[in-house]
Amino acid sequence: MHVTKIDDSLLEEWMEFRDTHVRDRVLGCARGLADRNFTVMPVPTASEANRVILNILPVHETVFYWEAATLEELGIISTLEARGNRMKNAFQLATGGGSRRRSRLPRRSVYLSTICAVTMDGMLVKVEPDLLPVWGPGRAPESMILVAGFNHIVDSLDDGFQRAKDTCIPQCARRLGLDMECARTDTCTECESPPAMCAVNSVVTRRPATPDISVVLIGERLG
């Protein structure tokens, strides 16, 4: 049986963290993720998040990433590119002329992205954008690294779906330049006309056999 343990060296970084509410919430969520066998790396700051991502990603790996405010604020894309990783924008793959084949990530690749929400008991809500299916035979990457700020942590699945609808999806719609009501109001309007970006929401309740999923939790608000 796979048993996940949080690295003690990461826990030590929280010893002098002053905001006990943020610390307890991040570490509580990290324990929930570990109990569900996810690899989880809770860190106090964005700079520490960059460090752990650099440590777990080999230089030779090709990294597909989804453009998101969280990754932009981290600056991790340019950092990985500067050190020699081959970086590819997954949005271009997802919109490659409508080809189903081109919408798949190569099997031997890493997918780096954020996540709409993580529940306190360790479930992942809305992992992949609607345009980029990452589950299923022949299209799952070898591994995923998902980055979440303190503000992505929610108490329940209902809270996670609400955050996806009212925060995550409106932000994504604006970045994609889509003419959608939620992009203008930051509130889900339950679109009746397709395409509704919140129509399907994934929930990952436990570490799957594939891909290998690592979650980096950060004690800062991001995205």
C-alpha positions as CSV (number, residue, x, y, z in Angstrom):
1,M,0.0,0.0,0.0
2,H,1.3,3.4,-1.0
3,V,1.7,5.6,2.1
4,T,2.5,9.3,1.7
5,K,4.4,11.3,4.4
6,I,5.0,15.0,4.4
7,D,8.7,15.8,4.3
8,D,9.9,16.9,7.7
9,S,12.2,19.5,6.3
10,L,9.1,21.3,4.7
11,L,7.3,21.2,8.0
12,E,10.3,22.8,9.7
13,E,9.9,25.8,7.4
14,W,6.6,26.6,9.2
15,M,8.1,26.8,12.7
16,E,8.5,30.6,12.6
17,F,5.5,31.4,10.4
18,R,3.5,34.1,12.3
19,D,0.0,33.7,10.8
20,T,-1.2,30.6,12.7
21,H,-4.5,30.6,10.9
22,V,-2.8,30.3,7.5
23,R,-0.3,27.8,8.8
24,D,-2.9,25.5,10.4
25,R,-5.1,25.6,7.4
26,V,-2.3,24.8,4.9
27,L,-0.9,22.1,7.0
28,G,-4.3,20.6,7.8
29,C,-5.1,20.5,4.1
30,A,-1.6,19.0,3.4
31,R,-2.4,16.2,5.9
32,G,-5.7,15.6,4.1
33,L,-3.9,15.2,0.8
34,A,-1.3,12.9,2.3
35,D,-4.0,10.7,3.8
36,R,-5.4,10.3,0.3
37,N,-1.9,9.3,-0.9
38,F,-1.1,12.4,-2.9
39,T,2.4,13.7,-2.9
40,V,2.1,17.1,-1.1
41,M,4.6,19.8,-0.5
42,P,3.3,22.6,1.9
43,V,5.6,25.7,1.8
44,P,5.2,29.1,3.4
45,T,6.2,31.3,0.5
46,A,6.1,31.5,-3.3
47,S,9.9,31.5,-3.4
48,E,10.0,28.2,-1.6
49,A,7.4,26.9,-4.0
50,N,9.7,27.7,-6.9
51,R,12.5,25.9,-5.1
52,V,10.6,22.7,-4.6
53,I,9.3,22.7,-8.2
54,L,12.8,23.1,-9.5
55,N,13.9,20.2,-7.3
56,I,11.3,17.7,-8.4
57,L,11.4,18.6,-12.1
58,P,14.5,17.3,-14.0
59,V,16.1,19.8,-16.4
60,H,15.6,17.5,-19.4
61,E,11.8,17.2,-19.0
62,T,9.4,18.8,-21.4
63,V,6.8,20.7,-19.4
64,F,3.3,21.5,-20.7
65,Y,1.7,24.3,-18.7
66,W,-1.7,26.0,-18.6
67,E,-1.4,29.8,-18.5
68,A,-2.9,30.9,-15.2
69,A,-2.5,33.9,-12.9
70,T,-1.0,31.7,-10.1
71,L,1.9,30.4,-12.3
72,E,2.4,33.9,-13.6
73,E,2.7,35.4,-10.1
74,L,5.2,32.7,-9.2
75,G,7.3,33.4,-12.3
76,I,8.0,29.6,-12.5
77,I,7.5,29.3,-16.3
78,S,10.3,31.7,-17.1
79,T,12.5,30.2,-14.4
80,L,12.2,26.7,-15.8
81,E,12.8,27.9,-19.3
82,A,15.9,29.8,-18.3
83,R,17.4,26.8,-16.7
84,G,16.9,24.6,-19.8
85,N,13.4,22.9,-19.6
86,R,11.5,22.8,-22.8
87,M,8.3,24.7,-22.0
88,K,5.1,24.3,-24.1
89,N,1.9,26.2,-23.7
90,A,-0.9,23.6,-23.4
91,F,-3.5,26.2,-24.6
92,Q,-2.0,26.0,-28.0
93,L,-2.2,22.2,-27.9
94,A,-5.9,22.4,-26.8
95,T,-6.9,24.7,-29.5
96,G,-4.9,23.1,-32.3
97,G,-7.5,23.2,-35.1
98,G,-10.1,21.1,-33.3
99,S,-8.1,17.9,-33.7
100,R,-8.8,15.4,-31.0
101,R,-5.3,13.9,-31.4
102,R,-3.6,17.2,-30.9
103,S,-5.7,17.9,-27.8
104,R,-3.8,15.1,-26.0
105,L,-0.7,15.6,-23.9
106,P,2.2,13.3,-24.9
107,R,2.4,10.4,-22.5
108,R,5.9,11.1,-21.4
109,S,5.5,14.6,-20.3
110,V,4.8,16.8,-17.2
111,Y,1.7,18.9,-16.8
112,L,2.2,22.0,-14.7
113,S,-0.9,24.0,-13.7
114,T,-2.9,25.4,-10.9
115,I,-6.2,24.0,-9.5
116,C,-9.5,25.7,-8.8
117,A,-9.9,24.4,-5.2
118,V,-8.5,21.9,-2.7
119,T,-10.8,20.7,0.1
120,M,-9.5,20.6,3.7
121,D,-9.8,16.8,3.6
122,G,-7.7,16.5,0.5
123,M,-9.9,16.4,-2.6
124,L,-9.0,18.2,-5.8
125,V,-11.7,20.2,-7.6
126,K,-11.4,21.2,-11.3
127,V,-7.9,20.1,-12.2
128,E,-8.0,20.5,-15.9
129,P,-9.5,23.3,-18.1
130,D,-12.4,22.3,-20.3
131,L,-10.3,22.6,-23.5
132,L,-7.6,20.2,-22.3
133,P,-8.8,16.7,-21.2
134,V,-6.0,15.1,-19.2
135,W,-7.7,11.9,-18.0
136,G,-8.3,8.6,-19.8
137,P,-6.2,6.1,-21.8
138,G,-3.7,7.7,-24.2
139,R,-4.0,11.3,-23.1
140,A,-2.9,11.4,-19.4
141,P,0.6,12.9,-18.9
142,E,3.2,10.9,-17.0
143,S,2.9,13.3,-14.0
144,M,1.2,16.5,-12.9
145,I,2.4,19.3,-10.6
146,L,-0.5,21.4,-9.3
147,V,0.1,24.6,-7.5
148,A,-2.4,26.1,-5.1
149,G,-2.3,29.2,-2.9
150,F,-3.8,29.5,0.6
151,N,-6.9,31.0,-1.0
152,H,-7.5,27.9,-3.1
153,I,-8.2,25.9,0.1
154,V,-11.9,25.3,0.8
155,D,-13.9,23.5,3.5
156,S,-16.1,21.3,1.3
157,L,-16.8,20.1,-2.2
158,D,-19.7,22.6,-2.4
159,D,-17.3,25.4,-1.6
160,G,-14.9,24.1,-4.2
161,F,-17.6,24.1,-6.9
162,Q,-18.6,27.6,-5.9
163,R,-15.0,28.8,-6.2
164,A,-14.6,27.1,-9.6
165,K,-17.8,28.9,-10.8
166,D,-17.3,32.3,-9.3
167,T,-13.5,32.7,-9.3
168,C,-11.6,30.2,-11.3
169,I,-13.7,30.0,-14.5
170,P,-14.4,33.8,-14.8
171,Q,-10.6,34.4,-14.5
172,C,-9.9,31.8,-17.2
173,A,-12.6,33.2,-19.5
174,R,-11.1,36.7,-19.3
175,R,-7.6,35.3,-20.0
176,L,-9.0,33.5,-23.1
177,G,-10.8,36.6,-24.2
178,L,-14.2,34.8,-24.2
179,D,-17.4,36.9,-24.3
180,M,-19.1,35.3,-21.3
181,E,-21.2,37.0,-18.6
182,C,-19.2,35.5,-15.7
183,A,-16.0,37.1,-17.2
184,R,-17.7,40.5,-16.7
185,T,-19.4,40.0,-13.4
186,D,-17.2,37.4,-11.6
187,T,-20.5,35.5,-10.8
188,C,-21.7,32.3,-12.4
189,T,-25.0,33.0,-14.3
190,E,-25.7,29.3,-15.1
191,C,-25.2,29.8,-18.9
192,E,-28.0,28.3,-21.0
193,S,-26.1,28.7,-24.2
194,P,-23.0,26.6,-24.9
195,P,-20.2,26.5,-24.3
196,A,-20.6,26.7,-20.5
197,M,-17.1,26.3,-19.0
198,C,-18.5,25.2,-15.7
199,A,-20.7,22.4,-17.0
200,V,-18.2,19.7,-16.1
201,N,-16.1,19.8,-13.0
202,S,-13.6,17.0,-12.1
203,V,-13.1,15.8,-8.6
204,V,-10.1,13.7,-7.7
205,T,-10.8,12.0,-4.4
206,R,-7.5,9.9,-4.1
207,R,-4.2,9.5,-5.8
208,P,-4.8,7.7,-9.1
209,A,-2.6,5.0,-10.6
210,T,-1.7,7.4,-13.3
211,P,-0.7,10.2,-13.6
212,D,1.4,10.8,-10.6
213,I,0.1,14.0,-8.9
214,S,2.1,16.3,-6.8
215,V,0.4,19.2,-5.0
216,V,2.4,22.3,-3.9
217,L,0.4,24.2,-1.3
218,I,1.6,27.8,-0.6
219,G,0.9,30.0,2.5
220,E,0.2,33.0,0.3
221,R,-2.8,34.2,-1.7
222,L,-2.1,33.6,-5.4
223,G,-4.2,33.8,-8.6
